[in-house]
Amino acid sequence: MNVPVIRPRRLRQTPAMRRLVSETRVHPAELVLPLFVREGVNEAVPISSMPGVSQHTLDSLKRAATDAAEAGVGGVMLFGVPETRDATGSQATDPNGILNVATAALVAEVGDALVVQTDLCLDEFTDHGHCGVLDDSGRVDNDATLERYVDMALVQADAGSSILGLSGMMDGQVDAVRTALDEAGFLDTAILAYSAKYASAFYGPFREAVDSQLSGDRRTYQLNPGNRREGMREATLDMSEGADIVMVKPAGSYLDVLADVAAMSDIPVWAYQVSGEYAMIEAAAQNGWIDRRRAIEESVVGIRRAGADAVLTYWATELAGWLR
């Protein structure tokens, strides 16, 4: 018998050794917590398809953000759920609309401790559930939608959002918003471009989270799940238009795209661990099929290993507590 000389197991013998030689680590500051705030409710409303996640009141939202800040989480991403919707999503650009009021409230509450970010998209605010305004034939009108995004950007920036999350996947959205922000004097407001955002089945629970009115799908503007190079193309375009950060979404099923974008990007690359990814682990854990904590930690470290500089995850606060 030939005794092996090279023994990789030497570096796996103890927890201390494994920790010392770990190639990828997760830090609380690399986590962003998505939060939902709902207009017209007196207490937080649990989201049945996302155990442990709720639509918040303004008060419970501030408590959740404070908890995240105390855990060392890097930022929060806000989504608004209005009481009324219309064809153009007018509540999105009302300074007194739920998302903009909540943004100002969180900036005042925790703005010195973490980065308050806002989702810039119309889907939560339209009565048809699409991410833009529709033309006479019922198709999303790209250029008319850009005008609405510009208006949203200015209101969100004025409310104090530090990073605008452009998630609508309209052509030219980064350029339009960057130009408008600069012309209005919001030179320091950053843009997070949801660049490689795929038309995914894993968004299912999110529809409940924002009470989506969508009928049909978003395949005319979100990416085909089979297209790897197209994700790179979108990220490259967004960087050329002035994005400060680019995003791959979902995370778990698109780690190849994430690795591609991270390898070529000279700006931060983030990834969103979406509602369906969260729900699957929670459901399996509730059935006793997997070790919940280990699965959560492994899923997030895998996203970081693929190249994400930060991860949006609904476990951000809980995971940060474990890491600390």
Secondary structure per residue as TSV (DSSP state, phi and psi in degrees):
chain	resnum	aa	ss	phi	psi
A	1	M	-	360.0	129.4
A	2	N	-	-86.1	121.4
A	3	V	-	-79.0	126.5
A	4	P	-	-65.3	136.6
A	5	V	S	-88.3	-41.8
A	6	I	-	-89.2	117.4
A	7	R	-	-127.4	87.6
A	8	P	G	-57.1	-24.4
A	9	R	G	-65.0	-15.4
A	10	R	G	-56.8	-32.3
A	11	L	G	-91.7	13.1
A	12	R	G	-123.1	10.1
A	13	Q	S	-72.8	-33.9
A	14	T	S	-136.1	158.7
A	15	P	H	-56.0	-40.0
A	16	A	H	-64.1	-41.4
A	17	M	H	-66.6	-44.0
A	18	R	H	-62.7	-38.8
A	19	R	H	-65.6	-40.9
A	20	L	H	-63.5	-37.0
A	21	V	T	-103.3	11.1
A	22	S	-	-61.1	130.7
A	23	E	S	-83.2	-29.1
A	24	T	-	-129.4	131.2
A	25	R	-	-127.5	157.8
A	26	V	-	-117.8	132.1
A	27	H	-	-115.6	144.2
A	28	P	G	-52.1	-34.9
A	29	A	G	-67.9	-12.6
A	30	E	G	-92.8	9.4
A	31	L	E	-111.9	141.2
A	32	V	E	-124.5	131.5
A	33	L	E	-99.3	115.8
A	34	P	E	-72.8	137.9
A	35	L	E	-133.8	142.4
A	36	F	E	-112.2	131.4
A	37	V	E	-121.6	130.0
A	38	R	E	-115.2	133.8
A	39	E	T	-78.3	143.1
A	40	G	T	81.6	18.1
A	41	V	-	-118.9	150.7
A	42	N	S	-98.8	-12.5
A	43	E	S	-148.9	160.7
A	44	A	-	-61.5	141.6
A	45	V	E	-109.8	113.4
A	46	P	E	-62.0	144.1
A	47	I	-	-97.9	113.3
A	48	S	T	-63.1	-33.7
A	49	S	T	-85.0	-1.7
A	50	M	S	-133.3	75.2
A	51	P	T	-52.4	129.7
A	52	G	T	94.1	-8.1
A	53	V	-	-111.9	142.2
A	54	S	E	-134.0	159.0
A	55	Q	E	-84.0	123.8
A	56	H	E	-95.4	153.3
A	57	T	-	-79.8	172.8
A	58	L	H	-61.9	-39.1
A	59	D	H	-68.2	-47.4
A	60	S	H	-69.1	-28.2
A	61	L	H	-62.9	-45.3
A	62	K	H	-63.8	-37.6
A	63	R	H	-65.2	-42.3
A	64	A	H	-64.2	-39.6
A	65	A	H	-69.1	-36.9
A	66	T	H	-64.4	-42.7
A	67	D	H	-59.6	-42.2
A	68	A	H	-63.8	-43.1
A	69	A	H	-62.8	-43.0
A	70	E	H	-66.3	-27.0
A	71	A	H	-81.6	-8.5
A	72	G	T	91.5	9.5
A	73	V	-	-59.3	145.1
A	74	G	-	-74.5	-33.9
A	75	G	E	-166.7	171.2
A	76	V	E	-126.5	144.5
A	77	M	E	-114.8	119.0
A	78	L	E	-95.7	137.6
A	79	F	E	-123.7	134.7
A	80	G	E	-103.4	143.1
A	81	V	E	-122.5	99.3
A	82	P	-	-80.4	162.7
A	83	E	S	-75.4	-38.1
A	84	T	-	-120.7	147.1
A	85	R	-	-132.4	155.8
A	86	D	B	-145.9	-176.5
A	87	A	T	-65.9	-27.8
A	88	T	T	-107.3	1.4
A	89	G	-	65.6	46.4
A	90	S	G	-62.1	-27.7
A	91	Q	G	-64.7	-21.4
A	92	A	G	-67.2	-26.8
A	93	T	G	-110.6	9.9
A	94	D	-	-83.9	120.2
A	95	P	T	-56.7	-24.3
A	96	N	T	-95.9	8.1
A	97	G	S	-68.6	158.1
A	98	I	H	-59.5	-41.1
A	99	L	H	-67.6	-40.9
A	100	N	H	-73.1	-37.2
A	101	V	H	-65.1	-43.1
A	102	A	H	-64.6	-37.8
A	103	T	H	-59.6	-50.4
A	104	A	H	-60.6	-38.5
A	105	A	H	-65.3	-40.9
A	106	L	H	-73.3	-35.9
A	107	V	H	-59.1	-42.3
A	108	A	H	-68.1	-34.2
A	109	E	H	-80.4	-46.7
A	110	V	H	-134.8	11.1
A	111	G	T	-62.0	-21.0
A	112	D	T	-85.8	-13.8
A	113	A	T	-103.5	-26.0
A	114	L	S	-152.2	173.9
A	115	V	E	-94.1	119.0
A	116	V	E	-87.9	121.6
A	117	Q	E	-123.7	155.9
A	118	T	E	-131.5	142.6
A	119	D	E	-75.6	127.0
A	120	L	E	-111.2	92.1
A	121	C	-	-159.8	157.4
A	122	L	S	-97.5	-7.3
A	123	D	T	-60.8	-35.6
A	124	E	T	-70.0	-19.2
A	125	F	T	-107.6	-10.9
A	126	T	B	-95.5	150.1
A	127	D	S	-79.8	-6.3
A	128	H	S	-105.8	-9.3
A	129	G	-	79.8	3.1
A	130	H	-	-85.0	164.7
A	131	C	S	-84.1	9.0
A	132	G	S	-156.4	-177.3
A	133	V	-	-84.5	152.8
A	134	L	B	-101.8	148.0
A	135	D	-	-87.7	-174.3
A	136	D	T	-64.8	-20.2
A	137	S	T	-95.3	1.8
A	138	G	S	87.5	8.1
A	139	R	-	-91.4	151.8
A	140	V	B	-69.0	123.4
A	141	D	-	-87.9	105.5
A	142	N	H	-56.4	-53.1
A	143	D	H	-74.5	-34.5
A	144	A	H	-66.2	-34.6
A	145	T	H	-66.0	-37.2
A	146	L	H	-58.1	-36.8
A	147	E	H	-63.1	-38.5
A	148	R	H	-69.5	-38.2
A	149	Y	H	-62.9	-39.7
A	150	V	H	-60.6	-45.2
A	151	D	H	-63.0	-41.7
A	152	M	H	-61.3	-43.7
A	153	A	H	-59.5	-43.5
A	154	L	H	-67.1	-39.7
A	155	V	H	-69.0	-42.5
A	156	Q	H	-66.0	-40.9
A	157	A	H	-63.8	-40.7
A	158	D	H	-65.6	-30.2
A	159	A	H	-74.3	-13.5
A	160	G	T	112.0	4.6
A	161	S	-	-61.5	132.2
A	162	S	S	-84.8	-31.6
A	163	I	E	-133.6	127.4
A	164	L	E	-97.1	121.9
A	165	G	E	-92.3	96.0
A	166	L	E	-78.2	99.4
A	167	S	-	-110.5	4.0
A	168	G	S	-80.9	-14.8
A	169	M	-	62.0	37.7
A	170	M	-	-89.8	141.9
A	171	D	T	-63.0	130.9
A	172	G	T	81.2	10.3
A	173	Q	H	-67.0	-36.3
A	174	V	H	-66.7	-45.9
A	175	D	H	-60.7	-45.8
A	176	A	H	-62.5	-45.0
A	177	V	H	-71.9	-41.7
A	178	R	H	-61.5	-43.6
A	179	T	H	-61.5	-45.1
A	180	A	H	-65.5	-42.8
A	181	L	H	-60.9	-46.0
A	182	D	H	-65.0	-40.8
A	183	E	H	-66.4	-29.4
A	184	A	T	-88.3	-0.8
A	185	G	T	91.4	6.0
A	186	F	-	-89.8	60.1
A	187	L	T	-68.9	-25.1
A	188	D	T	-96.1	-2.6
A	189	T	-	-76.8	123.1
A	190	A	E	-89.2	158.3
A	191	I	E	-117.2	123.9
A	192	L	E	-101.2	112.2
A	193	A	E	-92.3	119.9
A	194	Y	E	-75.4	82.4
A	195	S	E	-77.4	-57.0
A	196	A	E	-101.1	77.1
A	197	K	E	-105.8	115.3
A	198	Y	B	-95.5	149.7
A	199	A	-	-75.4	87.5
A	200	S	-	-109.6	147.3
A	201	A	G	-71.9	-16.2
A	202	F	G	-78.2	1.1
A	203	Y	G	-86.4	-0.7
A	204	G	H	-47.7	-56.1
A	205	P	H	-62.6	-27.0
A	206	F	H	-61.3	-31.6
A	207	R	H	-59.3	-40.5
A	208	E	H	-68.5	-39.3
A	209	A	H	-60.6	-34.6
A	210	V	T	-108.7	10.8
A	211	D	T	52.1	50.7
A	212	S	-	-61.8	139.3
A	213	Q	-	-99.4	13.7
A	214	L	-	-65.3	133.9
A	215	S	-	-121.3	126.8
A	216	G	S	99.2	-146.2
A	217	D	-	-144.9	-177.5
A	218	R	-	-118.5	29.0
A	219	R	T	-72.6	-12.0
A	220	T	T	-81.4	-9.5
A	221	Y	T	-132.1	-26.6
A	222	Q	S	-86.8	159.8
A	223	L	B	-79.0	150.1
A	224	N	-	-67.3	124.8
A	225	P	T	-55.5	-21.5
A	226	G	T	-83.9	-2.9
A	227	N	-	-103.0	108.3
A	228	R	S	-85.5	-48.1
A	229	R	H	-64.6	-32.2
A	230	E	H	-63.8	-33.0
A	231	G	H	-62.1	-41.4
A	232	M	H	-63.1	-41.7
A	233	R	H	-61.5	-45.6
A	234	E	H	-63.2	-42.2
A	235	A	H	-63.9	-41.7
A	236	T	H	-62.3	-43.3
A	237	L	H	-61.8	-44.8
A	238	D	H	-64.3	-37.7
A	239	M	H	-64.8	-39.9
A	240	S	H	-67.5	-24.5
A	241	E	T	-89.3	-3.7
A	242	G	T	110.2	16.2
A	243	A	-	-63.0	143.5
A	244	D	S	-92.2	-26.2
A	245	I	E	-144.2	144.5
A	246	V	E	-118.2	154.3
A	247	M	E	-127.8	145.9
A	248	V	E	-113.8	132.2
A	249	K	E	-150.1	130.5
A	250	P	S	-64.6	177.3
A	251	A	S	-95.2	-58.3
A	252	G	G	-60.1	-36.3
A	253	S	G	-89.3	-0.8
A	254	Y	G	-130.9	35.7
A	255	L	H	-65.8	-27.3
A	256	D	H	-66.9	-42.6
A	257	V	H	-64.6	-43.0
A	258	L	H	-58.2	-45.5
A	259	A	H	-64.0	-40.0
A	260	D	H	-59.9	-49.9
A	261	V	H	-65.6	-42.3
A	262	A	H	-62.6	-34.8
A	263	A	H	-68.8	-28.1
A	264	M	H	-106.7	-9.8
A	265	S	-	-85.1	141.0
A	266	D	S	-107.2	11.8
A	267	I	S	-123.8	165.5
A	268	P	-	-58.1	144.4
A	269	V	E	-120.7	123.5
A	270	W	E	-113.1	167.2
A	271	A	E	-141.7	148.0
A	272	Y	E	-110.8	115.0
A	273	Q	-	-82.7	101.4
A	274	V	-	-82.7	176.8
A	275	S	H	-56.6	-40.8
A	276	G	H	-67.4	-35.6
A	277	E	H	-63.8	-42.6
A	278	Y	H	-62.3	-49.8
A	279	A	H	-63.5	-37.1
A	280	M	H	-64.1	-44.7
A	281	I	H	-66.8	-43.0
A	282	E	H	-62.4	-42.4
A	283	A	H	-66.1	-44.1
A	284	A	H	-64.2	-38.6
A	285	A	H	-67.5	-39.8
A	286	Q	H	-63.3	-29.0
A	287	N	T	-85.9	-1.6
A	288	G	T	76.7	17.7
A	289	W	S	-86.2	-23.2
A	290	I	S	-140.4	161.8
A	291	D	-	-81.5	110.4
A	292	R	H	-57.6	-53.3
A	293	R	H	-62.5	-45.2
A	294	R	H	-62.2	-39.0
A	295	A	H	-66.4	-41.3
A	296	I	H	-62.0	-50.4
A	297	E	H	-61.5	-42.7
A	298	E	H	-66.6	-40.0
A	299	S	H	-63.9	-39.7
A	300	V	H	-75.7	-39.6
A	301	V	H	-65.5	-31.9
A	302	G	H	-64.4	-37.8
A	303	I	H	-68.0	-41.8
A	304	R	H	-64.7	-42.0
A	305	R	H	-61.4	-34.0
A	306	A	H	-72.0	-14.4
A	307	G	T	130.1	-0.1
A	308	A	-	-70.9	130.3
A	309	D	S	-79.2	-26.3
A	310	A	E	-149.3	156.4
A	311	V	E	-128.9	126.4
A	312	L	E	-84.1	120.9
A	313	T	-	-149.2	141.9
A	314	Y	T	-71.1	-11.0
A	315	W	T	-93.6	10.2
A	316	A	H	-53.6	-49.8
A	317	T	H	-67.7	-45.1
A	318	E	H	-63.8	-45.5
A	319	L	H	-63.6	-41.5
A	320	A	H	-59.0	-38.9
A	321	G	H	-62.5	-41.1
A	322	W	H	-63.2	-41.8
A	323	L	H	-67.7	-31.6
A	324	R	-	-81.4	360.0
